[in-house]
Amino acid sequence: MTTDYVDRVNALMSRAVLHHESELVINDALKAALEFTDSLRSFVAGIDPATGLLEVLAAQGLDWSPQDKDSRLTVHNATQSGITARAAITSKPYVAQNVLTDQYYVSHFTDVMSEVALPVLDSEGLVQAVLNVQSGEAAWYNPQRVAVLQTLANVIGTALVTQTFVRRERALGQIGLELAAATTREHLTRKVLDLVVSTLHCQACSLFLMNDARTQLVLHSARGSLQEKVGEAAYNIGEGLTGSVASTGCAIRLEDPRQDARWRGRFSEMTPDAMGAFLAAPVYFRDRVLGVLRVSRPRNTPSWFQARFTETDERILCATGAQLGSALETHNAFDARLRNERMAAWGELSARSVHMVGNKTFAIKGHVNEIKHHLQSLPHRHQQPLVQLTNGLEQSIYRLEDILTEFRDFLTATQLNTRCCSLNTLLHEAANECFLHHQSVNLHEHYSELLPAIMADASRLKRAIGELLENAVSFMPCGGTVSISTTVDEMKPSTGNTSMPVQLFVTAVIADSGNGVPTEIKEQIFRPFFSTRSRGMGLGLSIVKGVIEAHHGTIREIGKPGMGAMFEIVLPAMTTEEVI
């Protein structure tokens, strides 16, 4: 029997490792368990990685019906009792030499007298299944038979681990294919989250992405209860576990996140009592974090189920985050290139049009002046109607020239002549020029004395600031308050590399006490030709945005509707090399 047994085990191991025939290996191992221990029946109880419930994966021997397979572990799951559950809870073999007197035994087949349950461990040392073998004889499972069955349990464990790795390898490959085939960011992230949930067997999965200012992580997509919070839930960089991943660029894996000092629980997929294992990994491209991908499992699972995520799970989520980051960056680069090409073509056409219209406008203006000169020779009673017409023509020409100037500013917004500047000085000068003409508006200025210098085109940046101030005043016709403030912020290296220099940013906030910007148009106010006023082409804020972005900065409206508009400008400070 020894030679046959060794040959059988070797064949099973070869099929499990080399051929990935896990189902056949498990069934043949169960047959071998019956054959080499002369037992009645055997089965493997797997632990569902999502719920922790025991379920019969395969069975061999007498009297197994589909109903028996479905109901065999019902009592074990309901009461967490039984020999199978005992082996799963303790991670140790359990032998019931006489089931009639055993305190843990739960009867199912009436012909059983002795039974053995052996835990099947995974590569992390966690119980992933239990091998059960039953005999009609009492005290049947001596140490020799238990050793034989333990070897077969190891074979089954190898088959299950190999099956898991193959499935995860295929899932990572599938993620790569989905990322390559996705046509939009939404399609891309939706597919990734679906695959992460199925691969890591988690109840919830969320993706937070950096906003344009890189000051917050905003929920972009979710599987679970947070789906209703997409676009609303947000963490500051460094805030909570999610923000910590973004600030350090390192994954976080916890069995109970509530015990961690960084835990905030602001946007959790589960209630605090139900919150179990937590795993979050950075979504990054090169040395820059783009977001955070996180998954979680609940606590309300059977006591034998260790819901924690493993080191392998962490590696998979980190690999997924790297793939997703690369795909997002590719999509962003493609969108930017397409947008730039369209803008370049439109800009060239517009520049030519502006030049041609400008020439014609200059000619028309000359003709109007000539008409006005000839009118002076007419009798006064004939002059008045014609003077009104020429004045109207002249006003229309002035308005047309304003439009052409606005167009020129829009087309040249990114053409900069930079030098070392003080943002505080530019803001103060723009405010003085604006509020000389608006005495009914109160101005409050709060400038940081520690603000570092910036590289900027002082003229263009001051005009952009002036546009924001003029907008603020125009929306407060009966007077109000405008406040200007500056601060300095730092952005730590997103990869956790402490040898990299800290990047400094200067932030300016321009706020007013008007009605604010309605939520439904916040995303539109920076688009060309969008305006809520009767005058203008709707290019003002678009020009401002173009100027700020040309300075490698960001601008966003962060005010609350009904409580005034608030524009936040973030610009990179000069580096040591630039100062030198």
C-alpha positions as CSV (number, residue, x, y, z in Angstrom):
1,M,0.0,0.0,0.0
2,T,2.9,2.4,0.7
3,T,4.2,2.4,-2.8
4,D,0.8,2.7,-4.4
5,Y,0.0,5.5,-2.0
6,V,3.2,7.5,-2.7
7,D,2.7,7.1,-6.5
8,R,-0.9,8.2,-6.1
9,V,0.0,11.3,-4.1
10,N,2.8,12.2,-6.5
11,A,0.4,12.0,-9.4
12,L,-2.1,14.2,-7.7
13,M,0.5,16.8,-6.8
14,S,1.7,16.9,-10.4
15,R,-1.8,17.4,-11.7
16,A,-2.5,20.1,-9.1
17,V,0.7,22.1,-9.7
18,L,1.5,21.5,-13.4
19,H,-1.9,21.0,-15.0
20,H,-4.1,23.1,-12.7
21,E,-6.8,20.4,-12.6
22,S,-8.0,21.4,-9.2
23,E,-11.5,19.9,-9.4
24,L,-10.3,16.5,-10.6
25,V,-7.5,16.5,-8.1
26,I,-9.9,17.2,-5.2
27,N,-12.3,14.4,-6.3
28,D,-9.4,11.9,-6.8
29,A,-8.0,12.9,-3.4
30,L,-11.3,12.1,-1.8
31,K,-11.4,8.7,-3.6
32,A,-7.9,8.0,-2.3
33,A,-9.0,9.0,1.2
34,L,-11.7,6.3,1.0
35,E,-9.4,3.7,-0.6
36,F,-6.4,4.0,1.7
37,T,-8.3,4.3,5.0
38,D,-11.2,2.0,4.1
39,S,-13.8,4.7,4.9
40,L,-17.5,5.1,4.1
41,R,-17.6,8.6,2.6
42,S,-15.5,11.8,2.4
43,F,-16.1,15.5,1.5
44,V,-14.3,18.8,1.3
45,A,-16.0,21.8,3.0
46,G,-14.8,25.0,1.5
47,I,-15.1,28.4,3.2
48,D,-16.7,31.0,1.0
49,P,-14.2,33.9,0.9
50,A,-16.9,36.5,0.8
51,T,-19.3,35.3,3.5
52,G,-17.2,32.8,5.5
53,L,-19.9,30.1,5.3
54,L,-19.0,26.5,4.9
55,E,-20.1,24.7,1.7
56,V,-19.5,21.3,0.3
57,L,-17.2,21.6,-2.7
58,A,-16.9,17.9,-3.5
59,A,-18.0,14.6,-2.0
60,Q,-17.3,10.9,-2.5
61,G,-18.7,7.7,-1.0
62,L,-22.1,6.3,-0.1
63,D,-25.5,8.0,-0.4
64,W,-24.4,11.4,-1.4
65,S,-27.3,13.2,-3.1
66,P,-27.5,16.8,-4.3
67,Q,-29.8,17.6,-1.3
68,D,-27.2,16.1,1.1
69,K,-24.5,18.2,-0.3
70,D,-26.6,21.4,0.1
71,S,-27.8,20.6,3.6
72,R,-24.8,18.8,5.1
73,L,-23.3,22.0,6.7
74,T,-26.5,23.9,7.4
75,V,-26.4,23.3,11.1
76,H,-22.7,24.1,11.2
77,N,-23.2,27.5,9.7
78,A,-26.3,28.3,11.8
79,T,-24.8,27.2,15.2
80,Q,-21.1,27.2,14.5
81,S,-20.9,23.7,15.9
82,G,-19.9,20.4,14.5
83,I,-16.7,18.6,13.9
84,T,-16.1,20.4,10.6
85,A,-16.6,23.8,12.2
86,R,-14.3,22.7,15.1
87,A,-11.4,22.0,12.7
88,A,-12.1,25.3,10.9
89,I,-12.1,27.3,14.2
90,T,-9.0,25.8,15.8
91,S,-7.0,25.2,12.5
92,K,-6.1,21.8,14.0
93,P,-7.2,18.2,13.1
94,Y,-10.1,16.9,15.1
95,V,-10.8,13.1,15.5
96,A,-14.2,11.9,16.9
97,Q,-13.5,8.2,17.8
98,N,-17.1,7.7,18.8
99,V,-19.6,10.2,17.4
100,L,-22.3,9.0,19.8
101,T,-20.4,10.5,22.7
102,D,-18.6,13.4,21.0
103,Q,-19.6,16.8,22.3
104,Y,-19.1,18.5,18.9
105,Y,-20.6,16.0,16.5
106,V,-23.7,16.9,14.5
107,S,-25.5,13.9,13.1
108,H,-26.4,13.8,9.4
109,F,-25.8,10.2,8.2
110,T,-27.0,7.5,10.7
111,D,-24.3,4.9,9.8
112,V,-21.3,7.0,11.0
113,M,-19.4,5.9,14.1
114,S,-16.2,7.8,13.8
115,E,-15.1,10.8,11.9
116,V,-12.0,12.9,11.3
117,A,-11.8,16.6,10.2
118,L,-8.5,18.1,9.0
119,P,-8.0,21.8,8.1
120,V,-6.8,22.6,4.7
121,L,-4.5,25.7,4.8
122,D,-3.7,28.2,2.2
123,S,-0.3,29.9,1.5
124,E,-0.9,32.4,4.3
125,G,-1.6,29.7,6.9
126,L,-5.3,30.4,6.9
127,V,-8.0,27.7,6.8
128,Q,-9.5,27.7,3.3
129,A,-11.3,24.3,3.6
130,V,-11.8,21.2,5.8
131,L,-11.3,17.5,4.7
132,N,-13.9,15.2,6.4
133,V,-13.7,11.4,6.3
134,Q,-16.2,9.1,8.0
135,S,-16.2,5.5,9.0
136,G,-18.9,3.0,10.2
137,E,-16.5,1.7,12.8
138,A,-15.7,3.3,16.1
139,A,-12.1,4.3,16.9
140,W,-11.2,3.8,13.3
141,Y,-8.9,6.7,12.8
142,N,-5.6,5.8,14.4
143,P,-2.4,8.1,13.9
144,Q,-1.4,6.2,10.8
145,R,-4.7,6.8,9.0
146,V,-4.8,10.4,10.2
147,A,-1.3,10.9,8.7
148,V,-2.4,9.5,5.4
149,L,-5.4,11.8,5.4
150,Q,-3.3,14.8,6.4
151,T,-1.1,14.3,3.3
152,L,-4.2,14.2,1.1
153,A,-5.4,17.4,2.9
154,N,-2.1,19.0,1.9
155,V,-2.7,17.8,-1.7
156,I,-6.1,19.4,-1.7
157,G,-4.7,22.6,-0.2
158,T,-2.1,22.7,-3.0
159,A,-4.8,22.3,-5.6
160,L,-7.0,25.1,-4.1
161,V,-4.0,27.5,-3.7
162,T,-3.0,26.8,-7.3
163,Q,-6.5,27.3,-8.4
164,T,-6.7,30.7,-6.5
165,F,-3.4,31.9,-8.0
166,V,-4.4,30.9,-11.5
167,R,-7.8,32.7,-11.1
168,R,-6.0,35.8,-9.8
169,E,-3.4,35.7,-12.5
170,R,-6.2,35.6,-15.1
171,A,-8.1,38.4,-13.3
172,L,-5.0,40.6,-13.4
173,G,-4.7,39.8,-17.1
174,Q,-8.4,40.6,-17.6
175,I,-7.9,43.9,-15.8
176,G,-5.1,44.7,-18.2
177,L,-7.3,43.8,-21.1
178,E,-10.2,45.9,-19.8
179,L,-7.9,48.9,-19.2
180,A,-6.6,48.6,-22.7
181,A,-10.1,48.3,-24.3
182,A,-11.9,50.9,-22.2
183,T,-13.1,54.0,-24.2
184,T,-13.9,56.2,-21.2
185,R,-12.7,56.7,-17.7
186,E,-16.1,55.7,-16.4
187,H,-16.1,52.4,-18.3
188,L,-12.5,51.8,-17.3
189,T,-13.1,52.3,-13.5
190,R,-16.4,50.4,-13.6
191,K,-14.8,47.3,-15.0
192,V,-11.8,47.5,-12.6
193,L,-14.0,47.7,-9.6
194,D,-16.1,44.7,-10.7
195,L,-13.0,42.6,-11.2
196,V,-11.5,43.7,-7.8
197,V,-14.7,42.7,-6.0
198,S,-14.7,39.2,-7.6
199,T,-11.0,38.6,-7.3
200,L,-10.6,39.7,-3.6
201,H,-14.0,38.5,-2.5
202,C,-14.9,41.7,-0.8
203,Q,-18.3,43.2,0.0
204,A,-17.4,46.8,-1.0
205,C,-14.9,48.6,-3.2
206,S,-14.3,52.3,-3.7
207,L,-12.2,54.4,-5.9
208,F,-11.2,57.9,-4.8
209,L,-9.3,60.2,-7.3
210,M,-7.4,63.4,-6.8
211,N,-9.2,66.6,-7.7
212,D,-7.5,69.1,-10.1
213,A,-6.0,71.0,-7.2
214,R,-4.6,67.8,-5.7
215,T,-5.9,68.9,-2.3
216,Q,-8.7,66.3,-2.0
217,L,-9.6,62.7,-2.9
218,V,-13.2,62.6,-4.3
219,L,-15.2,59.4,-4.7
220,H,-15.2,58.6,-8.4
221,S,-16.8,55.1,-8.4
222,A,-18.0,52.5,-5.8
223,R,-19.4,49.1,-5.3
224,G,-21.6,48.9,-2.2
225,S,-23.5,51.5,-0.1
226,L,-21.3,54.4,-1.1
227,Q,-22.6,54.4,-4.7
228,E,-25.0,57.2,-3.7
229,K,-22.0,59.3,-2.5
230,V,-20.1,59.4,-5.8
231,G,-18.9,62.9,-6.5
232,E,-19.8,64.0,-3.0
233,A,-17.7,62.0,-0.5
234,A,-14.2,63.5,-0.2
235,Y,-11.1,63.3,2.0
236,N,-8.4,65.9,2.4
237,I,-4.9,64.6,1.7
238,G,-3.6,62.9,4.9
239,E,-7.1,62.7,6.4
240,G,-8.1,59.2,7.7
241,L,-6.8,56.0,6.3
242,T,-7.7,56.9,2.7
243,G,-6.0,60.2,2.9
244,S,-3.0,58.6,4.5
245,V,-2.5,56.3,1.6
246,A,-2.5,59.3,-0.8
247,S,0.0,61.3,1.3
248,T,2.5,58.4,1.8
249,G,1.9,56.4,-1.4
250,C,1.9,53.2,0.7
251,A,-0.8,50.6,1.1
252,I,-2.7,50.1,4.4
253,R,-3.9,46.6,5.5
254,L,-5.8,46.2,8.7
255,E,-7.9,43.5,10.4
256,D,-9.9,46.1,12.4
257,P,-9.5,49.6,11.0
258,R,-11.4,51.0,14.1
259,Q,-8.4,50.3,16.2
260,D,-6.1,52.4,14.1
261,A,-5.4,56.0,15.2
262,R,-5.9,57.3,11.6
263,W,-9.4,55.9,11.3
264,R,-12.1,58.5,10.9
265,G,-15.0,56.5,9.6
266,R,-16.4,59.4,7.6
267,F,-17.3,57.5,4.5
268,S,-17.4,53.9,5.4
269,E,-19.3,51.3,3.4
270,M,-20.5,49.7,6.7
271,T,-21.6,50.7,10.1
272,P,-18.8,50.8,12.7
273,D,-20.0,47.6,14.4
274,A,-20.1,45.7,11.1
275,M,-16.8,47.1,9.8
276,G,-14.2,44.4,9.4
277,A,-11.0,44.0,7.3
278,F,-9.8,47.0,5.4
279,L,-7.3,47.3,2.6
280,A,-6.3,50.4,0.6
281,A,-3.7,50.9,-2.1
282,P,-2.5,53.9,-4.1
283,V,-3.5,54.4,-7.7
284,Y,-0.3,55.9,-9.1
285,F,1.7,56.8,-12.2
286,R,5.5,56.9,-11.8
287,D,6.0,58.9,-8.6
288,R,2.6,60.6,-8.5
289,V,-0.4,59.4,-6.6
290,L,-3.6,59.8,-8.7
291,G,-6.0,58.3,-6.2
292,V,-6.8,55.5,-3.7
293,L,-8.4,52.1,-4.4
294,R,-9.9,50.5,-1.2
295,V,-11.8,47.3,-0.3
296,S,-13.4,46.1,2.9
297,R,-15.1,43.1,4.4
298,P,-17.7,42.9,7.2
299,R,-17.2,41.5,10.7
300,N,-20.5,39.7,11.0
301,T,-19.1,36.4,9.8
302,P,-18.7,32.9,11.4
303,S,-16.0,32.8,14.1
304,W,-13.9,30.4,12.1
305,F,-13.6,32.8,9.2
306,Q,-10.6,35.1,9.3
307,A,-11.9,38.0,7.2
308,R,-8.6,39.7,7.1
309,F,-6.9,40.5,3.8
310,T,-3.6,38.7,3.1
311,E,-0.3,40.0,1.9
312,T,-1.1,38.4,-1.5
313,D,-4.4,40.4,-1.6
314,E,-2.4,43.6,-0.9
315,R,0.1,42.8,-3.7
316,I,-2.9,42.2,-6.1
317,L,-4.6,45.5,-5.1
318,C,-1.3,47.4,-5.5
319,A,-0.7,45.9,-8.9
320,T,-4.2,46.8,-9.9
321,G,-3.7,50.4,-8.7
322,A,-0.5,50.7,-10.7
323,Q,-2.3,49.4,-13.9
324,L,-5.2,51.7,-13.3
325,G,-2.9,54.7,-12.7
326,S,-1.1,54.0,-16.0
327,A,-4.4,53.6,-17.9
328,L,-5.9,56.8,-16.3
329,E,-2.8,58.8,-17.3
330,T,-3.0,57.4,-20.8
331,H,-6.6,58.5,-21.1
332,N,-5.8,61.9,-19.6
333,A,-2.9,62.4,-22.0
334,F,-5.0,61.3,-25.0
335,D,-7.8,63.7,-24.0
336,A,-5.4,66.5,-23.4
337,R,-3.7,65.9,-26.8
338,L,-7.1,65.8,-28.6
339,R,-8.2,69.0,-26.8
340,N,-5.0,70.8,-27.6
341,E,-5.2,69.8,-31.2
342,R,-8.7,71.1,-31.4
343,M,-7.9,74.3,-29.6
344,A,-4.8,74.8,-31.8
345,A,-6.9,74.5,-34.9
346,W,-9.7,76.6,-33.5
347,G,-7.2,79.2,-32.2
348,E,-5.5,79.5,-35.6
349,L,-8.9,80.0,-37.3
350,S,-9.9,82.5,-34.6
351,A,-6.7,84.4,-34.9
352,R,-7.1,84.9,-38.6
353,S,-10.7,85.8,-38.2
354,V,-9.9,88.4,-35.5
355,H,-7.2,89.9,-37.7
356,M,-9.6,90.2,-40.7
357,V,-12.5,91.5,-38.6
358,G,-10.2,93.9,-36.9
359,N,-9.0,95.3,-40.3
360,K,-12.6,95.7,-41.5
361,T,-13.6,97.3,-38.1
362,F,-10.8,99.8,-38.5
363,A,-12.0,100.7,-42.0
364,I,-15.7,101.0,-40.9
365,K,-14.5,103.3,-38.1
366,G,-12.8,105.5,-40.6
367,H,-15.9,105.6,-42.7
368,V,-18.0,106.7,-39.7
369,N,-15.6,109.5,-38.9
370,E,-15.8,110.6,-42.5
371,I,-19.6,110.6,-42.3
372,K,-19.5,112.7,-39.1
373,H,-17.2,115.2,-40.8
374,H,-19.6,115.6,-43.8
375,L,-22.6,116.0,-41.4
376,Q,-21.2,119.2,-40.1
377,S,-21.9,120.9,-43.5
378,L,-25.6,120.1,-43.3
379,P,-28.2,122.4,-41.8
380,H,-28.7,121.7,-38.1
381,R,-32.3,120.4,-38.5
382,H,-31.0,117.7,-40.8
383,Q,-28.0,116.7,-38.7
384,Q,-29.8,115.5,-35.6
385,P,-31.4,112.2,-36.9
386,L,-28.1,111.3,-38.7
387,V,-26.0,112.1,-35.7
388,Q,-28.0,109.7,-33.6
389,L,-27.4,107.0,-36.2
390,T,-23.7,107.6,-36.4
391,N,-23.4,107.6,-32.6
392,G,-25.1,104.3,-32.6
393,L,-22.8,103.0,-35.2
394,E,-19.8,104.3,-33.2
395,Q,-21.0,102.6,-30.0
396,S,-21.4,99.3,-31.9
397,I,-17.9,99.6,-33.3
398,Y,-16.6,100.1,-29.7
399,R,-18.4,97.0,-28.6
400,L,-17.1,95.1,-31.5
401,E,-13.5,96.2,-30.5
402,D,-14.1,95.0,-27.0
403,I,-15.2,91.6,-28.3
404,L,-12.1,91.4,-30.5
405,T,-9.9,92.3,-27.5
406,E,-11.6,89.6,-25.5
407,F,-10.9,87.1,-28.3
408,R,-7.2,88.2,-28.5
409,D,-6.8,87.7,-24.7
410,F,-8.4,84.3,-25.0
411,L,-6.1,83.3,-27.8
412,T,-2.9,84.6,-26.1
413,A,-3.7,83.5,-22.5
414,T,-1.0,80.9,-22.5
415,Q,1.8,83.0,-24.0
416,L,3.7,84.0,-21.0
417,N,6.8,86.1,-20.2
418,T,7.6,85.0,-16.7
419,R,9.8,86.5,-14.0
420,C,10.0,86.3,-10.2
421,C,6.9,87.8,-8.7
422,S,5.1,88.2,-5.3
423,L,1.5,87.0,-5.5
424,N,0.7,89.2,-2.5
425,T,1.8,92.3,-4.5
426,L,-0.1,91.3,-7.6
427,L,-3.3,90.7,-5.6
428,H,-3.0,94.0,-3.8
429,E,-2.3,96.0,-7.0
430,A,-5.2,94.4,-8.8
431,A,-7.5,95.2,-5.8
432,N,-6.4,98.8,-5.7
433,E,-7.1,99.3,-9.4
434,C,-10.5,97.6,-9.2
435,F,-11.8,99.2,-6.0
436,L,-10.9,102.8,-7.0
437,H,-14.1,102.5,-9.1
438,H,-16.3,100.7,-6.6
439,Q,-16.5,102.6,-3.4
440,S,-19.7,100.8,-2.3
441,V,-17.9,97.4,-1.8
442,N,-15.8,96.7,1.3
443,L,-12.4,95.1,0.7
444,H,-10.7,92.8,3.3
445,E,-7.1,91.7,2.6
446,H,-5.3,89.0,4.6
447,Y,-1.9,88.2,3.1
448,S,0.5,85.6,4.5
449,E,3.9,87.2,5.3
450,L,5.6,83.8,4.7
451,L,4.4,83.5,1.1
452,P,7.3,82.4,-1.2
453,A,7.8,84.0,-4.6
454,I,6.3,82.5,-7.8
455,M,7.4,82.5,-11.5
456,A,4.7,84.4,-13.3
457,D,3.7,86.8,-16.1
458,A,2.8,89.6,-13.8
459,S,0.7,91.5,-16.3
460,R,-1.4,88.5,-17.4
461,L,-1.8,87.1,-13.9
462,K,-2.9,90.6,-12.5
463,R,-5.4,90.9,-15.3
464,A,-6.8,87.5,-14.5
465,I,-7.1,88.5,-10.8
466,G,-8.8,91.7,-11.9
467,E,-11.3,89.8,-13.9
468,L,-12.3,87.8,-10.8
469,L,-12.6,90.9,-8.7
470,E,-14.7,92.7,-11.3
471,N,-16.9,89.6,-11.5
472,A,-17.3,89.7,-7.7
473,V,-18.3,93.4,-7.7
474,S,-20.7,93.0,-10.7
475,F,-22.7,90.4,-8.7
476,M,-23.1,92.7,-5.8
477,P,-24.9,95.8,-7.3
478,C,-26.1,97.0,-3.9
479,G,-22.7,96.7,-2.3
480,G,-21.1,94.0,-0.2
481,T,-17.7,92.6,0.9
482,V,-14.8,91.1,-1.1
483,S,-12.1,89.3,0.8
484,I,-8.6,88.3,-0.5
485,S,-6.3,85.9,1.4
486,T,-3.2,84.0,0.8
487,T,-1.6,80.9,2.4
488,V,1.4,78.6,1.7
489,D,0.9,74.9,1.5
490,E,3.2,71.9,1.0
491,M,2.8,68.7,-0.9
492,K,4.8,65.8,0.3
493,P,6.3,63.2,-2.1
494,S,3.4,60.9,-3.0
495,T,5.6,57.8,-3.1
496,G,6.8,58.0,0.5
497,N,10.4,58.8,-0.6
498,T,11.6,61.1,2.1
499,S,14.7,62.0,0.0
500,M,12.6,63.9,-2.5
501,P,12.0,67.6,-1.9
502,V,8.7,68.9,-0.6
503,Q,6.8,70.9,-3.2
504,L,5.5,74.3,-2.0
505,F,2.4,75.9,-3.3
506,V,0.9,79.3,-2.8
507,T,-2.9,79.6,-2.5
508,A,-5.1,82.7,-3.0
509,V,-8.8,82.8,-2.2
510,I,-11.0,85.5,-3.5
511,A,-14.5,85.5,-1.9
512,D,-17.5,87.8,-2.0
513,S,-20.8,88.1,-0.1
514,G,-23.0,87.8,-3.2
515,N,-25.5,85.0,-4.0
516,G,-22.7,82.6,-5.0
517,V,-22.6,80.1,-7.9
518,P,-25.5,77.6,-8.2
519,T,-24.4,74.0,-7.9
520,E,-25.8,73.1,-11.3
521,I,-23.5,75.5,-13.2
522,K,-20.2,75.1,-11.1
523,E,-18.8,72.8,-13.8
524,Q,-19.7,75.2,-16.6
525,I,-18.5,78.6,-15.5
526,F,-15.0,78.1,-16.8
527,R,-16.1,76.9,-20.3
528,P,-15.7,79.3,-23.2
529,F,-18.8,81.3,-24.2
530,F,-20.7,80.4,-21.0
531,S,-22.1,83.5,-19.3
532,T,-25.0,84.4,-17.0
533,R,-24.6,88.1,-17.8
534,S,-26.1,90.0,-20.8
535,R,-22.8,91.6,-21.7
536,G,-19.6,89.8,-22.7
537,M,-18.8,86.8,-24.8
538,G,-18.5,84.4,-21.8
539,L,-14.7,84.2,-22.2
540,G,-13.7,86.0,-19.0
541,L,-13.4,83.0,-16.6
542,S,-12.2,80.8,-19.5
543,I,-9.3,83.3,-20.0
544,V,-8.7,83.3,-16.2
545,K,-8.5,79.5,-16.2
546,G,-6.2,79.5,-19.2
547,V,-3.8,82.0,-17.6
548,I,-3.7,80.0,-14.3
549,E,-3.2,76.7,-16.0
550,A,-0.4,78.2,-18.1
551,H,1.3,79.0,-14.8
552,H,1.0,75.3,-13.9
553,G,-1.7,76.1,-11.4
554,T,-5.3,75.3,-10.7
555,I,-8.5,77.4,-10.1
556,R,-11.8,76.2,-8.8
557,E,-15.0,77.7,-7.3
558,I,-15.5,76.3,-3.8
559,G,-18.2,78.6,-2.4
560,K,-21.6,77.4,-1.1
561,P,-24.6,78.6,-3.1
562,G,-26.4,81.4,-1.4
563,M,-23.3,82.3,0.7
564,G,-21.2,84.0,-1.9
565,A,-18.7,82.9,-4.6
566,M,-15.2,81.7,-3.6
567,F,-12.4,81.2,-6.1
568,E,-9.3,79.3,-5.0
569,I,-6.1,79.7,-7.0
570,V,-3.2,77.3,-6.3
571,L,0.2,78.1,-7.9
572,P,3.5,76.4,-7.5
573,A,6.1,78.3,-5.6
574,M,9.6,78.9,-7.0
575,T,12.0,76.1,-6.3
576,T,15.5,76.6,-4.9
577,E,17.0,76.1,-8.3
578,E,14.7,78.8,-9.8
579,V,15.6,81.3,-7.1
580,I,19.3,80.7,-7.7
